[in-house]
Amino acid sequence: MLEIKVAGSGCTSCNVLEARVKKVLEELRIEAMLMKVSDFNEMARLGILVTPGLIINGEVVSQGKLPSESTLKDWLERSESR
């Protein structure tokens, strides 16, 4: 099972990223534990310095931008196959 963390303070981009991740997970029928991280100290500890941030299985895959659904699909499929 994938462990996914969306890091953000609750801004529009952070909320959109979380919604996109949920949508892609449903479309691909990938089982994942999706968590939201909004504490700035925790974000920094995880390596996120700019929001929104996305961490898949402990690896920061994006920060400071809003990845497209197709990019998310690619990342999630690759992470699932590992």
Backbone atoms as SQL, in Angstrom:
CREATE TABLE atoms (id INTEGER PRIMARY KEY, chain TEXT, resi INTEGER, resn TEXT, atom TEXT, x REAL, y REAL, z REAL);
INSERT INTO atoms VALUES
  (1, 'A', 1, 'MET', 'N', 0.848, -1.175, 0.000),
  (2, 'A', 1, 'MET', 'CA', 0.000, 0.000, 0.000),
  (3, 'A', 1, 'MET', 'C', 0.895, 1.241, 0.000),
  (4, 'A', 2, 'LEU', 'N', 0.522, 2.208, -0.841),
  (5, 'A', 2, 'LEU', 'CA', 1.277, 3.454, -0.906),
  (6, 'A', 2, 'LEU', 'C', 0.958, 4.337, 0.295),
  (7, 'A', 3, 'GLU', 'N', 1.958, 5.109, 0.707),
  (8, 'A', 3, 'GLU', 'CA', 1.762, 6.125, 1.734),
  (9, 'A', 3, 'GLU', 'C', 2.000, 7.475, 1.066),
  (10, 'A', 4, 'ILE', 'N', 0.960, 8.284, 1.022),
  (11, 'A', 4, 'ILE', 'CA', 1.023, 9.566, 0.321),
  (12, 'A', 4, 'ILE', 'C', 0.721, 10.682, 1.309),
  (13, 'A', 5, 'LYS', 'N', 1.567, 11.714, 1.260),
  (14, 'A', 5, 'LYS', 'CA', 1.351, 12.890, 2.109),
  (15, 'A', 5, 'LYS', 'C', 1.255, 14.119, 1.216),
  (16, 'A', 6, 'VAL', 'N', 0.187, 14.872, 1.408),
  (17, 'A', 6, 'VAL', 'CA', 0.024, 16.159, 0.750),
  (18, 'A', 6, 'VAL', 'C', 0.338, 17.210, 1.798),
  (19, 'A', 7, 'ALA', 'N', 1.336, 18.027, 1.518),
  (20, 'A', 7, 'ALA', 'CA', 1.769, 19.038, 2.479),
  (21, 'A', 7, 'ALA', 'C', 1.288, 20.408, 2.028),
  (22, 'A', 8, 'GLY', 'N', 0.616, 21.095, 2.928),
  (23, 'A', 8, 'GLY', 'CA', 0.135, 22.430, 2.613),
  (24, 'A', 8, 'GLY', 'C', -0.644, 23.033, 3.745),
  (25, 'A', 9, 'SER', 'N', -0.773, 24.338, 3.670),
  (26, 'A', 9, 'SER', 'CA', -1.414, 25.086, 4.749),
  (27, 'A', 9, 'SER', 'C', -2.923, 25.181, 4.597),
  (28, 'A', 10, 'GLY', 'N', -3.456, 24.655, 3.501),
  (29, 'A', 10, 'GLY', 'CA', -4.891, 24.768, 3.259),
  (30, 'A', 10, 'GLY', 'C', -5.199, 25.763, 2.159),
  (31, 'A', 11, 'CYS', 'N', -4.170, 26.190, 1.426),
  (32, 'A', 11, 'CYS', 'CA', -4.375, 27.123, 0.324),
  (33, 'A', 11, 'CYS', 'C', -5.098, 26.414, -0.823),
  (34, 'A', 12, 'THR', 'N', -5.558, 27.161, -1.779),
  (35, 'A', 12, 'THR', 'CA', -6.304, 26.598, -2.903),
  (36, 'A', 12, 'THR', 'C', -5.497, 25.532, -3.635),
  (37, 'A', 13, 'SER', 'N', -4.232, 25.801, -3.926),
  (38, 'A', 13, 'SER', 'CA', -3.398, 24.836, -4.644),
  (39, 'A', 13, 'SER', 'C', -3.228, 23.545, -3.848),
  (40, 'A', 14, 'CYS', 'N', -3.087, 23.660, -2.540),
  (41, 'A', 14, 'CYS', 'CA', -2.939, 22.478, -1.685),
  (42, 'A', 14, 'CYS', 'C', -4.205, 21.627, -1.717),
  (43, 'A', 15, 'ASN', 'N', -5.345, 22.277, -1.670),
  (44, 'A', 15, 'ASN', 'CA', -6.625, 21.561, -1.711),
  (45, 'A', 15, 'ASN', 'C', -6.857, 20.911, -3.073),
  (46, 'A', 16, 'VAL', 'N', -6.468, 21.608, -4.140),
  (47, 'A', 16, 'VAL', 'CA', -6.602, 21.050, -5.481),
  (48, 'A', 16, 'VAL', 'C', -5.701, 19.827, -5.624),
  (49, 'A', 17, 'LEU', 'N', -4.466, 19.906, -5.110),
  (50, 'A', 17, 'LEU', 'CA', -3.554, 18.767, -5.191),
  (51, 'A', 17, 'LEU', 'C', -4.135, 17.557, -4.471),
  (52, 'A', 18, 'GLU', 'N', -4.661, 17.768, -3.284),
  (53, 'A', 18, 'GLU', 'CA', -5.254, 16.661, -2.532),
  (54, 'A', 18, 'GLU', 'C', -6.418, 16.039, -3.312),
  (55, 'A', 19, 'ALA', 'N', -7.272, 16.872, -3.907),
  (56, 'A', 19, 'ALA', 'CA', -8.414, 16.377, -4.673),
  (57, 'A', 19, 'ALA', 'C', -7.947, 15.607, -5.909),
  (58, 'A', 20, 'ARG', 'N', -6.909, 16.104, -6.575),
  (59, 'A', 20, 'ARG', 'CA', -6.378, 15.411, -7.757),
  (60, 'A', 20, 'ARG', 'C', -5.807, 14.049, -7.391),
  (61, 'A', 21, 'VAL', 'N', -5.077, 14.002, -6.292),
  (62, 'A', 21, 'VAL', 'CA', -4.490, 12.727, -5.857),
  (63, 'A', 21, 'VAL', 'C', -5.612, 11.727, -5.574),
  (64, 'A', 22, 'LYS', 'N', -6.647, 12.159, -4.860),
  (65, 'A', 22, 'LYS', 'CA', -7.781, 11.270, -4.559),
  (66, 'A', 22, 'LYS', 'C', -8.434, 10.768, -5.839),
  (67, 'A', 23, 'LYS', 'N', -8.639, 11.657, -6.792),
  (68, 'A', 23, 'LYS', 'CA', -9.282, 11.296, -8.053),
  (69, 'A', 23, 'LYS', 'C', -8.445, 10.263, -8.811),
  (70, 'A', 24, 'VAL', 'N', -7.151, 10.510, -8.910),
  (71, 'A', 24, 'VAL', 'CA', -6.265, 9.599, -9.642),
  (72, 'A', 24, 'VAL', 'C', -6.199, 8.241, -8.943),
  (73, 'A', 25, 'LEU', 'N', -6.124, 8.237, -7.620),
  (74, 'A', 25, 'LEU', 'CA', -6.112, 6.969, -6.891),
  (75, 'A', 25, 'LEU', 'C', -7.372, 6.163, -7.190),
  (76, 'A', 26, 'GLU', 'N', -8.515, 6.835, -7.206),
  (77, 'A', 26, 'GLU', 'CA', -9.777, 6.146, -7.508),
  (78, 'A', 26, 'GLU', 'C', -9.792, 5.618, -8.938),
  (79, 'A', 27, 'GLU', 'N', -9.348, 6.450, -9.873),
  (80, 'A', 27, 'GLU', 'CA', -9.339, 6.043, -11.287),
  (81, 'A', 27, 'GLU', 'C', -8.446, 4.825, -11.518),
  (82, 'A', 28, 'LEU', 'N', -7.285, 4.831, -10.862),
  (83, 'A', 28, 'LEU', 'CA', -6.329, 3.741, -11.053),
  (84, 'A', 28, 'LEU', 'C', -6.597, 2.560, -10.133),
  (85, 'A', 29, 'ARG', 'N', -7.554, 2.741, -9.213),
  (86, 'A', 29, 'ARG', 'CA', -7.874, 1.711, -8.225),
  (87, 'A', 29, 'ARG', 'C', -6.636, 1.284, -7.437),
  (88, 'A', 30, 'ILE', 'N', -5.892, 2.297, -7.006),
  (89, 'A', 30, 'ILE', 'CA', -4.700, 2.069, -6.194),
  (90, 'A', 30, 'ILE', 'C', -5.073, 2.297, -4.740),
  (91, 'A', 31, 'GLU', 'N', -4.695, 1.353, -3.902),
  (92, 'A', 31, 'GLU', 'CA', -4.939, 1.473, -2.469),
  (93, 'A', 31, 'GLU', 'C', -3.797, 2.288, -1.862),
  (94, 'A', 32, 'ALA', 'N', -4.160, 3.297, -1.087),
  (95, 'A', 32, 'ALA', 'CA', -3.139, 4.161, -0.487),
  (96, 'A', 32, 'ALA', 'C', -3.650, 4.752, 0.816),
  (97, 'A', 33, 'MET', 'N', -2.692, 5.079, 1.671),
  (98, 'A', 33, 'MET', 'CA', -2.990, 5.819, 2.886),
  (99, 'A', 33, 'MET', 'C', -2.642, 7.277, 2.559),
  (100, 'A', 34, 'LEU', 'N', -3.652, 8.127, 2.450),
  (101, 'A', 34, 'LEU', 'CA', -3.473, 9.523, 2.084),
  (102, 'A', 34, 'LEU', 'C', -3.597, 10.389, 3.330),
  (103, 'A', 35, 'MET', 'N', -2.551, 11.162, 3.590),
  (104, 'A', 35, 'MET', 'CA', -2.536, 12.030, 4.771),
  (105, 'A', 35, 'MET', 'C', -2.273, 13.475, 4.350),
  (106, 'A', 36, 'LYS', 'N', -2.797, 14.392, 5.118),
  (107, 'A', 36, 'LYS', 'CA', -2.547, 15.807, 4.896),
  (108, 'A', 36, 'LYS', 'C', -1.646, 16.301, 6.024),
  (109, 'A', 37, 'VAL', 'N', -0.585, 16.998, 5.644),
  (110, 'A', 37, 'VAL', 'CA', 0.348, 17.570, 6.616),
  (111, 'A', 37, 'VAL', 'C', 0.238, 19.087, 6.513),
  (112, 'A', 38, 'SER', 'N', -0.170, 19.727, 7.607),
  (113, 'A', 38, 'SER', 'CA', -0.333, 21.179, 7.578),
  (114, 'A', 38, 'SER', 'C', 0.562, 21.903, 8.591),
  (115, 'A', 39, 'ASP', 'N', 1.254, 21.145, 9.424),
  (116, 'A', 39, 'ASP', 'CA', 2.165, 21.732, 10.405),
  (117, 'A', 39, 'ASP', 'C', 3.483, 22.088, 9.712),
  (118, 'A', 40, 'PHE', 'N', 3.868, 23.358, 9.790),
  (119, 'A', 40, 'PHE', 'CA', 5.062, 23.823, 9.080),
  (120, 'A', 40, 'PHE', 'C', 6.341, 23.144, 9.564),
  (121, 'A', 41, 'ASN', 'N', 6.439, 22.866, 10.852),
  (122, 'A', 41, 'ASN', 'CA', 7.624, 22.169, 11.361),
  (123, 'A', 41, 'ASN', 'C', 7.710, 20.753, 10.796),
  (124, 'A', 42, 'GLU', 'N', 6.573, 20.073, 10.707),
  (125, 'A', 42, 'GLU', 'CA', 6.530, 18.730, 10.144),
  (126, 'A', 42, 'GLU', 'C', 6.869, 18.762, 8.658),
  (127, 'A', 43, 'MET', 'N', 6.339, 19.768, 7.954),
  (128, 'A', 43, 'MET', 'CA', 6.655, 19.900, 6.526),
  (129, 'A', 43, 'MET', 'C', 8.158, 20.063, 6.321),
  (130, 'A', 44, 'ALA', 'N', 8.771, 20.926, 7.122),
  (131, 'A', 44, 'ALA', 'CA', 10.213, 21.146, 7.004),
  (132, 'A', 44, 'ALA', 'C', 10.983, 19.870, 7.318),
  (133, 'A', 45, 'ARG', 'N', 10.547, 19.135, 8.322),
  (134, 'A', 45, 'ARG', 'CA', 11.206, 17.881, 8.684),
  (135, 'A', 45, 'ARG', 'C', 11.131, 16.871, 7.530),
  (136, 'A', 46, 'LEU', 'N', 10.029, 16.914, 6.798),
  (137, 'A', 46, 'LEU', 'CA', 9.840, 16.006, 5.668),
  (138, 'A', 46, 'LEU', 'C', 10.567, 16.482, 4.403),
  (139, 'A', 47, 'GLY', 'N', 11.083, 17.706, 4.430),
  (140, 'A', 47, 'GLY', 'CA', 11.813, 18.230, 3.277),
  (141, 'A', 47, 'GLY', 'C', 10.999, 19.121, 2.364),
  (142, 'A', 48, 'ILE', 'N', 9.816, 19.505, 2.803),
  (143, 'A', 48, 'ILE', 'CA', 8.968, 20.399, 2.013),
  (144, 'A', 48, 'ILE', 'C', 9.204, 21.830, 2.484),
  (145, 'A', 49, 'LEU', 'N', 9.732, 22.644, 1.580),
  (146, 'A', 49, 'LEU', 'CA', 10.004, 24.042, 1.917),
  (147, 'A', 49, 'LEU', 'C', 9.025, 24.995, 1.245),
  (148, 'A', 50, 'VAL', 'N', 8.382, 24.529, 0.155),
  (149, 'A', 50, 'VAL', 'CA', 7.414, 25.331, -0.577),
  (150, 'A', 50, 'VAL', 'C', 6.178, 24.466, -0.816),
  (151, 'A', 51, 'THR', 'N', 5.001, 25.023, -0.564),
  (152, 'A', 51, 'THR', 'CA', 3.765, 24.254, -0.758),
  (153, 'A', 51, 'THR', 'C', 3.136, 24.602, -2.094),
  (154, 'A', 52, 'PRO', 'N', 2.308, 23.739, -2.636),
  (155, 'A', 52, 'PRO', 'CA', 1.966, 22.430, -2.104),
  (156, 'A', 52, 'PRO', 'C', 3.094, 21.434, -2.313),
  (157, 'A', 53, 'GLY', 'N', 3.140, 20.454, -1.432),
  (158, 'A', 53, 'GLY', 'CA', 4.155, 19.414, -1.536),
  (159, 'A', 53, 'GLY', 'C', 3.510, 18.048, -1.599),
  (160, 'A', 54, 'LEU', 'N', 4.200, 17.130, -2.260),
  (161, 'A', 54, 'LEU', 'CA', 3.687, 15.777, -2.382),
  (162, 'A', 54, 'LEU', 'C', 4.809, 14.792, -2.081),
  (163, 'A', 55, 'ILE', 'N', 4.526, 13.875, -1.161),
  (164, 'A', 55, 'ILE', 'CA', 5.483, 12.854, -0.752),
  (165, 'A', 55, 'ILE', 'C', 4.836, 11.498, -0.986),
  (166, 'A', 56, 'ILE', 'N', 5.535, 10.642, -1.730),
  (167, 'A', 56, 'ILE', 'CA', 5.040, 9.294, -1.983),
  (168, 'A', 56, 'ILE', 'C', 6.059, 8.312, -1.416),
  (169, 'A', 57, 'ASN', 'N', 5.604, 7.506, -0.476),
  (170, 'A', 57, 'ASN', 'CA', 6.466, 6.507, 0.183),
  (171, 'A', 57, 'ASN', 'C', 7.766, 7.120, 0.700),
  (172, 'A', 58, 'GLY', 'N', 7.651, 8.289, 1.336),
  (173, 'A', 58, 'GLY', 'CA', 8.792, 8.936, 1.962),
  (174, 'A', 58, 'GLY', 'C', 9.661, 9.760, 1.034),
  (175, 'A', 59, 'GLU', 'N', 9.351, 9.800, -0.255),
  (176, 'A', 59, 'GLU', 'CA', 10.148, 10.549, -1.227),
  (177, 'A', 59, 'GLU', 'C', 9.391, 11.797, -1.668),
  (178, 'A', 60, 'VAL', 'N', 10.039, 12.962, -1.536),
  (179, 'A', 60, 'VAL', 'CA', 9.437, 14.204, -2.012),
  (180, 'A', 60, 'VAL', 'C', 9.466, 14.169, -3.538),
  (181, 'A', 61, 'VAL', 'N', 8.291, 14.160, -4.152),
  (182, 'A', 61, 'VAL', 'CA', 8.229, 14.108, -5.613),
  (183, 'A', 61, 'VAL', 'C', 7.855, 15.450, -6.221),
  (184, 'A', 62, 'SER', 'N', 7.315, 16.352, -5.408),
  (185, 'A', 62, 'SER', 'CA', 6.925, 17.654, -5.927),
  (186, 'A', 62, 'SER', 'C', 6.786, 18.642, -4.782),
  (187, 'A', 63, 'GLN', 'N', 7.171, 19.887, -5.075),
  (188, 'A', 63, 'GLN', 'CA', 6.902, 20.961, -4.125),
  (189, 'A', 63, 'GLN', 'C', 6.894, 22.281, -4.872),
  (190, 'A', 64, 'GLY', 'N', 5.980, 23.147, -4.457),
  (191, 'A', 64, 'GLY', 'CA', 5.878, 24.472, -5.046),
  (192, 'A', 64, 'GLY', 'C', 5.172, 24.524, -6.386),
  (193, 'A', 65, 'LYS', 'N', 4.580, 23.404, -6.821),
  (194, 'A', 65, 'LYS', 'CA', 3.823, 23.420, -8.072),
  (195, 'A', 65, 'LYS', 'C', 2.669, 22.441, -7.982),
  (196, 'A', 66, 'LEU', 'N', 1.789, 22.535, -8.933),
  (197, 'A', 66, 'LEU', 'CA', 0.589, 21.704, -8.961),
  (198, 'A', 66, 'LEU', 'C', 0.706, 20.748, -10.145),
  (199, 'A', 67, 'PRO', 'N', 1.108, 19.495, -9.883),
  (200, 'A', 67, 'PRO', 'CA', 1.261, 18.541, -10.980),
  (201, 'A', 67, 'PRO', 'C', -0.079, 18.201, -11.634),
  (202, 'A', 68, 'SER', 'N', -0.019, 17.928, -12.928),
  (203, 'A', 68, 'SER', 'CA', -1.231, 17.551, -13.670),
  (204, 'A', 68, 'SER', 'C', -1.675, 16.149, -13.253),
  (205, 'A', 69, 'GLU', 'N', -2.902, 15.809, -13.615),
  (206, 'A', 69, 'GLU', 'CA', -3.406, 14.469, -13.312),
  (207, 'A', 69, 'GLU', 'C', -2.585, 13.405, -14.023),
  (208, 'A', 70, 'SER', 'N', -2.164, 13.677, -15.255),
  (209, 'A', 70, 'SER', 'CA', -1.378, 12.675, -15.987),
  (210, 'A', 70, 'SER', 'C', -0.015, 12.459, -15.331),
  (211, 'A', 71, 'THR', 'N', 0.575, 13.512, -14.815),
  (212, 'A', 71, 'THR', 'CA', 1.849, 13.374, -14.094),
  (213, 'A', 71, 'THR', 'C', 1.639, 12.572, -12.820),
  (214, 'A', 72, 'LEU', 'N', 0.570, 12.871, -12.097),
  (215, 'A', 72, 'LEU', 'CA', 0.263, 12.126, -10.877),
  (216, 'A', 72, 'LEU', 'C', 0.054, 10.648, -11.180),
  (217, 'A', 73, 'LYS', 'N', -0.664, 10.345, -12.264),
  (218, 'A', 73, 'LYS', 'CA', -0.893, 8.955, -12.648),
  (219, 'A', 73, 'LYS', 'C', 0.430, 8.238, -12.865),
  (220, 'A', 74, 'ASP', 'N', 1.334, 8.891, -13.577),
  (221, 'A', 74, 'ASP', 'CA', 2.643, 8.302, -13.850),
  (222, 'A', 74, 'ASP', 'C', 3.399, 8.026, -12.552),
  (223, 'A', 75, 'TRP', 'N', 3.456, 9.012, -11.662),
  (224, 'A', 75, 'TRP', 'CA', 4.178, 8.843, -10.394),
  (225, 'A', 75, 'TRP', 'C', 3.568, 7.729, -9.550),
  (226, 'A', 76, 'LEU', 'N', 2.248, 7.704, -9.460),
  (227, 'A', 76, 'LEU', 'CA', 1.581, 6.718, -8.609),
  (228, 'A', 76, 'LEU', 'C', 1.717, 5.307, -9.170),
  (229, 'A', 77, 'GLU', 'N', 1.603, 5.168, -10.473),
  (230, 'A', 77, 'GLU', 'CA', 1.770, 3.843, -11.086),
  (231, 'A', 77, 'GLU', 'C', 3.197, 3.328, -10.885),
  (232, 'A', 78, 'ARG', 'N', 4.170, 4.206, -11.067),
  (233, 'A', 78, 'ARG', 'CA', 5.564, 3.795, -10.859),
  (234, 'A', 78, 'ARG', 'C', 5.820, 3.435, -9.404),
  (235, 'A', 79, 'SER', 'N', 5.280, 4.215, -8.482),
  (236, 'A', 79, 'SER', 'CA', 5.484, 3.945, -7.060),
  (237, 'A', 79, 'SER', 'C', 4.822, 2.657, -6.637),
  (238, 'A', 80, 'GLU', 'N', 3.670, 2.366, -7.220),
  (239, 'A', 80, 'GLU', 'CA', 2.951, 1.143, -6.863),
  (240, 'A', 80, 'GLU', 'C', 3.708, -0.105, -7.344),
  (241, 'A', 81, 'SER', 'N', 4.381, 0.015, -8.473),
  (242, 'A', 81, 'SER', 'CA', 5.052, -1.149, -9.035),
  (243, 'A', 81, 'SER', 'C', 6.390, -1.450, -8.359),
  (244, 'A', 82, 'ARG', 'N', 6.828, -0.586, -7.476),
  (245, 'A', 82, 'ARG', 'CA', 8.116, -0.823, -6.774),
  (246, 'A', 82, 'ARG', 'C', 7.941, -1.794, -5.654);
